[in-house]
Amino acid sequence: MTEFIKRKSNRLKDYDYSQNGAYFITVCAKERLELFATIDNPVGAATCRPHLELSDIGRIVDAAINRISQVYTCARVDKFVIMPNHVHMLLEIDRSDGRQVAAPTVQTIIGQMKRFVSMQSGVLVWQKSFYDHIIRNEEDYLEIAQYIETNPDQWQADCFNVEA
């Protein structure tokens, strides 16, 4: 009988990912292919911001992220950036209105977004799973928001840039 390799979960053990809170999410393209955007570094890059141009699939990703709060009324994306081969976002879950009996988990929300993009584009776009970080305080939130904001500026040295 064939034994399958059991994947180690990268989620925090015994943590309820449907509870109120903010989460830093990173989702990568399959094989880190640059499917979502291109970044042009203009001449004199020290004074000019790089130009980020979304591809057709990148525009589908943008639409999927922007519809998260329509699909899940207790969730919203505070900030996000679509990079050439990955996406960063700050996802907030707030169930304080008490309307939802069974709130979606972060995994459910991201899984639905990934399926939507793959179905709309007609290709398997994503690597398995995603990275998450539970935001613990305002300082953590502000630091990550700044990272997302400046991520295109750092593309040449980005750990996800396969050419770096």
C-alpha positions in Angstrom: 0.0 0.0 0.0 1.3 3.5 -0.9 1.9 5.8 2.0 1.3 9.5 1.3 3.5 12.2 2.8 1.5 14.0 5.5 1.8 17.7 5.2 2.6 19.6 8.3 0.0 22.3 9.0 1.3 25.8 9.1 -1.7 27.1 11.2 -1.4 27.8 14.9 -2.5 24.7 16.8 -5.8 25.1 18.6 -6.3 28.7 17.4 -9.8 29.7 16.2 -9.3 31.3 12.8 -12.9 32.5 12.7 -12.6 34.7 15.7 -12.4 38.5 15.5 -9.0 39.7 14.6 -6.6 40.8 11.9 -4.5 38.5 9.8 -1.5 39.1 7.5 -1.9 36.7 4.6 0.6 35.8 1.8 -0.5 33.6 -1.1 1.9 32.6 -3.8 1.4 31.6 -7.4 2.1 28.0 -8.4 5.8 27.5 -8.8 6.2 31.2 -8.1 5.4 32.0 -11.7 5.0 35.7 -12.4 1.3 35.5 -13.4 -0.2 38.5 -11.7 1.8 41.6 -12.6 5.0 43.1 -13.9 7.0 45.7 -12.1 9.1 48.2 -14.1 11.9 50.0 -12.3 12.2 53.4 -14.0 15.5 55.0 -14.6 16.5 56.9 -11.5 14.7 54.3 -9.3 16.0 56.0 -6.2 13.6 58.9 -6.8 10.8 57.2 -8.8 8.4 54.5 -7.6 8.3 51.3 -9.6 5.3 50.9 -11.9 3.2 47.8 -11.2 1.0 46.6 -14.1 -1.6 43.9 -13.5 -2.0 41.1 -16.0 -5.4 39.6 -16.9 -5.0 37.1 -14.1 -3.9 39.9 -11.8 -7.1 41.8 -12.5 -9.1 38.7 -11.6 -7.1 38.5 -8.3 -7.9 42.1 -7.7 -11.6 41.5 -8.3 -11.6 38.4 -6.0 -9.9 40.3 -3.2 -12.4 43.2 -3.6 -15.4 40.9 -3.4 -14.3 39.1 -0.1 -16.4 41.5 2.0 -19.4 40.9 -0.3 -19.2 37.2 0.0 -18.4 37.3 3.8 -20.0 40.2 5.5 -17.9 39.7 8.6 -14.6 40.0 6.6 -12.8 42.8 4.9 -9.4 43.4 3.4 -7.9 46.5 4.9 -4.9 46.6 2.7 -3.4 44.5 -0.1 -0.8 44.4 -2.8 -0.7 42.1 -5.9 2.9 41.4 -6.7 4.2 39.5 -9.8 4.0 36.1 -8.2 2.3 36.6 -4.8 -0.3 38.6 -2.9 -0.1 40.1 0.5 -3.2 41.2 2.4 -4.4 42.4 5.8 -7.6 40.5 6.4 -9.9 41.5 9.2 -12.7 39.3 10.7 -15.3 41.2 12.8 -18.3 39.2 14.0 -19.4 41.8 16.5 -22.7 42.3 14.8 -23.7 38.8 15.9 -25.5 38.0 12.7 -23.5 35.0 11.7 -23.9 31.8 13.6 -21.0 30.0 12.0 -18.4 32.5 10.9 -16.0 31.6 8.1 -12.4 30.8 9.0 -9.4 32.5 7.4 -8.8 29.2 5.5 -12.4 29.3 4.1 -12.1 32.9 2.9 -8.7 32.4 1.3 -9.7 29.0 -0.2 -12.8 30.6 -1.8 -10.7 33.5 -3.2 -8.2 31.1 -4.7 -11.0 28.9 -6.2 -12.7 32.0 -7.7 -9.4 33.1 -9.4 -8.7 29.7 -10.8 -12.2 29.2 -12.1 -12.3 32.7 -13.7 -8.9 32.3 -15.3 -9.3 28.7 -16.3 -5.9 27.7 -15.0 -4.5 26.4 -11.7 -3.0 29.6 -10.3 -2.0 29.0 -6.7 0.5 27.0 -4.7 -1.0 24.8 -2.0 -1.8 26.5 1.3 -0.8 30.1 2.2 1.1 31.9 4.9 -0.7 33.6 7.8 0.4 35.7 10.7 -2.1 36.7 13.5 -1.8 40.4 14.1 -1.3 40.8 17.9 -1.3 44.6 18.4 -1.4 47.9 16.7 2.3 48.2 16.3 2.4 44.8 14.5 -0.5 46.0 12.3 1.2 49.2 11.4 4.5 47.5 10.6 2.8 45.0 8.3 0.6 47.7 6.6 3.9 49.6 5.9 5.5 46.4 4.5 2.5 45.9 2.1 2.5 49.5 1.0 6.2 49.5 0.1 6.5 45.9 -1.2 6.6 46.9 -4.9 9.5 49.2 -4.1 11.4 46.2 -2.7 10.7 43.8 -5.6 14.4 43.6 -6.7 15.4 42.2 -3.3 12.1 40.4 -2.5 12.4 36.8 -1.2 9.6 35.8 -3.6 11.5 37.3 -6.7 13.0 34.2 -8.3 15.5 36.4 -10.2 16.7 38.3 -7.1 
